[in-house]
Amino acid sequence: MKKTLVAALVMSSISMAQAAEVELDSKEQKLGYSIGTMFGSRMANDFEGMDLEAFKAGFEDAFTGEEPQMSMEDVQATVQAFQQEQMEKAQREQAKLAEEAQAKSQAWLDEKAKEDGVITTDSGLMYKVITKGDGKMPAETDTVKVNYEGKLVDGTVFDSSYERGEPISFPLNQVIPGWTEGVQLMPVGSTYEFYIPSDLAYGPGGTGPIPPHAALQFKVELLDIEAAE
């Protein structure tokens, strides 16, 4: 609550400065205005709709030691109610964004499913054979060596071994489910494209540059298999 009240104080000081010019001659005045400018720009959106006259009355009563017009219990309850409202508002906004992201990913997957050569597995994973090699196919417990490029549905490349200039090796059972399933379908020497629903990728949490509920596209070139010991 202390941080909340300080932020409210800063915002109010900025608003009062806009209503009437203040003298900025002494170092104390300049310091006060500087602090108000620094923090006011950060806090301006935190207290939309707050009554500034009521704020000034509360601040003056507390600062001068006058009898407060609200009990501390009421003050705390009011601030907590405001914080709860803000949290619920943020949750509603996040839910809306998640719904929009899911719809966008699903629309992209629906379009991919219509393309020639795209195969959909029982899990919902989709893939297309670009070139098919004649080597062995890996097991889930194998370590594979691949080159790959990962894209978001808007075409943004978020990861690429080609850009780094070297392939990568990893245990196939320690990556996202879409990779674990898809790479097992590839003979060594193959290049496939995978179109992976978010529930077979990073799901509602996302990770790094990958947003929540994101479907993903990968180009994967299977170079070699190192069998598990």
C-alpha positions as CSV (number, residue, x, y, z in Angstrom):
1,M,0.0,0.0,0.0
2,K,2.9,2.4,0.7
3,K,4.1,2.1,-2.9
4,T,0.6,2.7,-4.2
5,L,0.1,5.9,-2.1
6,V,3.5,7.2,-3.1
7,A,2.6,6.6,-6.8
8,A,-0.7,8.5,-6.2
9,L,1.1,11.3,-4.6
10,V,3.5,11.7,-7.6
11,M,0.7,11.6,-10.1
12,S,-1.3,14.2,-8.2
13,S,1.8,16.5,-7.9
14,I,2.1,16.4,-11.7
15,S,-1.6,17.3,-12.2
16,M,-1.4,20.2,-9.8
17,A,1.7,21.5,-11.6
18,Q,-0.2,21.5,-14.8
19,A,-3.1,23.4,-13.2
20,A,-0.8,26.2,-11.9
21,E,2.8,27.1,-12.5
22,V,5.2,26.6,-9.7
23,E,8.3,28.3,-8.8
24,L,11.5,26.4,-9.5
25,D,14.1,28.6,-8.0
26,S,15.4,26.6,-5.0
27,K,17.1,23.3,-5.1
28,E,14.3,21.8,-3.0
29,Q,11.7,23.0,-5.6
30,K,13.7,21.7,-8.5
31,L,14.2,18.3,-6.7
32,G,10.5,18.0,-6.0
33,Y,9.6,18.8,-9.7
34,S,12.3,16.4,-11.0
35,I,11.0,13.5,-8.9
36,G,7.5,14.3,-9.9
37,T,8.4,14.3,-13.6
38,M,10.4,11.0,-13.3
39,F,7.8,9.1,-11.5
40,G,4.7,10.8,-12.9
41,S,5.4,9.5,-16.4
42,R,5.6,6.0,-15.1
43,M,2.5,6.1,-12.9
44,A,0.2,8.2,-15.1
45,N,-1.9,5.2,-16.2
46,D,-2.0,3.5,-12.8
47,F,-4.8,5.6,-11.3
48,E,-7.2,6.5,-14.0
49,G,-10.4,8.0,-12.6
50,M,-8.9,8.9,-9.2
51,D,-10.4,12.0,-7.7
52,L,-7.5,14.5,-7.3
53,E,-9.4,16.7,-4.9
54,A,-10.0,13.8,-2.5
55,F,-6.4,12.8,-2.9
56,K,-5.1,16.2,-2.0
57,A,-7.4,16.3,1.1
58,G,-6.1,12.9,2.2
59,F,-2.5,13.8,1.6
60,E,-2.8,17.1,3.4
61,D,-4.6,15.6,6.4
62,A,-1.9,12.9,6.7
63,F,1.0,15.3,6.1
64,T,-0.2,17.9,8.6
65,G,-1.3,15.4,11.2
66,E,-5.0,16.3,10.9
67,E,-7.6,13.8,11.9
68,P,-8.1,11.5,8.9
69,Q,-11.6,11.4,7.4
70,M,-11.3,7.6,6.8
71,S,-10.0,5.0,9.2
72,M,-6.8,3.1,8.3
73,E,-9.0,-0.1,7.9
74,D,-11.1,1.7,5.3
75,V,-8.1,3.1,3.6
76,Q,-6.5,-0.4,3.3
77,A,-9.8,-1.9,2.2
78,T,-10.2,0.7,-0.5
79,V,-6.7,0.3,-1.8
80,Q,-7.0,-3.5,-1.8
81,A,-10.4,-3.3,-3.7
82,F,-8.7,-1.1,-6.3
83,Q,-5.8,-3.5,-6.7
84,Q,-8.3,-6.5,-7.0
85,E,-10.2,-4.6,-9.7
86,Q,-6.9,-3.9,-11.6
87,M,-5.9,-7.6,-11.3
88,E,-9.3,-8.8,-12.6
89,K,-9.1,-6.3,-15.5
90,A,-5.6,-7.6,-16.4
91,Q,-6.9,-11.2,-16.3
92,R,-9.8,-10.4,-18.6
93,E,-7.4,-8.7,-21.0
94,Q,-5.1,-11.7,-21.0
95,A,-7.9,-14.1,-21.6
96,K,-9.1,-12.0,-24.5
97,L,-5.6,-12.0,-26.0
98,A,-5.3,-15.8,-25.5
99,E,-8.6,-16.3,-27.2
100,E,-7.5,-14.2,-30.2
101,A,-4.1,-16.0,-30.4
102,Q,-5.8,-19.4,-30.3
103,A,-8.2,-18.3,-33.1
104,K,-5.4,-17.0,-35.2
105,S,-3.3,-20.2,-34.8
106,Q,-6.3,-22.4,-35.6
107,A,-7.1,-20.4,-38.7
108,W,-3.6,-20.8,-39.9
109,L,-3.6,-24.5,-39.2
110,D,-6.9,-24.9,-41.1
111,E,-5.4,-23.3,-44.1
112,K,-2.3,-25.5,-44.0
113,A,-4.4,-28.6,-43.8
114,K,-5.8,-27.7,-47.2
115,E,-2.4,-27.5,-48.9
116,D,-1.4,-30.3,-51.2
117,G,0.9,-32.9,-49.6
118,V,0.1,-32.0,-46.0
119,I,-0.6,-35.0,-43.8
120,T,-2.4,-34.8,-40.4
121,T,-1.7,-37.3,-37.7
122,D,-4.1,-38.5,-35.0
123,S,-2.5,-36.1,-32.5
124,G,-3.2,-33.1,-34.8
125,L,0.4,-32.7,-35.9
126,M,0.7,-31.8,-39.6
127,Y,3.7,-32.4,-41.8
128,K,4.8,-32.2,-45.5
129,V,7.6,-34.2,-47.0
130,I,10.0,-31.8,-48.9
131,T,12.6,-34.5,-49.6
132,K,12.6,-38.1,-48.4
133,G,15.9,-39.8,-47.5
134,D,16.6,-43.5,-47.5
135,G,18.2,-43.8,-44.1
136,K,17.0,-45.2,-40.8
137,M,14.1,-43.7,-38.8
138,P,14.8,-42.7,-35.2
139,A,13.2,-44.0,-32.1
140,E,11.9,-41.7,-29.4
141,T,14.9,-42.6,-27.2
142,D,17.5,-41.8,-29.8
143,T,19.6,-38.7,-30.1
144,V,19.2,-37.0,-33.5
145,K,21.3,-34.4,-35.3
146,V,19.3,-31.9,-37.3
147,N,19.3,-28.6,-39.1
148,Y,16.1,-26.6,-38.6
149,E,14.3,-23.3,-38.9
150,G,11.3,-22.3,-36.7
151,K,8.7,-19.7,-37.6
152,L,5.7,-18.1,-36.1
153,V,2.4,-18.1,-38.1
154,D,3.3,-14.6,-39.4
155,G,6.5,-15.9,-40.9
156,T,8.8,-14.5,-38.2
157,V,11.9,-16.7,-37.8
158,F,12.4,-17.2,-34.0
159,D,15.2,-19.8,-34.2
160,S,17.4,-21.3,-36.9
161,S,20.5,-23.6,-36.8
162,Y,21.1,-22.5,-40.4
163,E,21.6,-18.9,-39.2
164,R,24.0,-20.1,-36.5
165,G,25.9,-22.1,-39.1
166,E,25.9,-25.5,-37.4
167,P,23.4,-28.3,-36.7
168,I,22.3,-29.3,-33.3
169,S,22.0,-32.7,-31.5
170,F,19.5,-33.6,-28.8
171,P,17.6,-36.5,-27.3
172,L,14.3,-36.8,-29.2
173,N,12.3,-37.4,-26.0
174,Q,13.4,-34.1,-24.5
175,V,11.8,-31.7,-26.9
176,I,8.3,-30.5,-27.6
177,P,5.8,-33.3,-28.4
178,G,5.4,-32.1,-32.0
179,W,9.1,-32.6,-32.6
180,T,9.2,-36.0,-30.7
181,E,6.4,-37.3,-32.9
182,G,7.3,-35.7,-36.2
183,V,11.0,-36.5,-36.3
184,Q,10.3,-40.2,-35.8
185,L,8.5,-40.1,-39.1
186,M,11.6,-39.0,-41.0
187,P,14.3,-41.3,-42.5
188,V,17.8,-39.9,-42.2
189,G,18.5,-37.6,-45.2
190,S,15.0,-36.2,-45.2
191,T,13.7,-32.7,-45.0
192,Y,10.1,-32.2,-43.7
193,E,8.0,-29.2,-42.7
194,F,6.0,-29.5,-39.5
195,Y,2.9,-27.4,-38.7
196,I,2.5,-27.8,-34.9
197,P,-0.6,-26.9,-32.8
198,S,0.2,-25.0,-29.6
199,D,-0.8,-28.0,-27.5
200,L,2.0,-30.0,-29.1
201,A,4.4,-27.0,-28.8
202,Y,4.6,-24.5,-25.9
203,G,0.9,-24.2,-25.0
204,P,-0.6,-21.4,-23.0
205,G,2.7,-20.4,-21.4
206,G,4.7,-19.7,-24.5
207,T,8.5,-19.3,-24.1
208,G,11.0,-16.6,-25.0
209,P,10.0,-15.1,-28.4
210,I,7.1,-17.6,-28.8
211,P,3.8,-16.2,-27.5
212,P,1.1,-18.1,-25.6
213,H,-1.1,-20.4,-27.7
214,A,1.2,-20.1,-30.7
215,A,1.1,-22.7,-33.5
216,L,4.5,-23.1,-35.0
217,Q,6.1,-24.0,-38.4
218,F,9.4,-25.9,-38.6
219,K,11.6,-26.9,-41.5
220,V,13.6,-29.9,-40.2
221,E,16.5,-31.7,-42.0
222,L,17.4,-35.0,-40.3
223,L,21.2,-35.5,-40.7
224,D,22.0,-38.4,-38.4
225,I,20.9,-40.7,-35.6
226,E,22.9,-41.6,-32.5
227,A,21.2,-44.6,-31.0
228,A,20.6,-44.6,-27.3
229,E,23.0,-46.7,-25.2
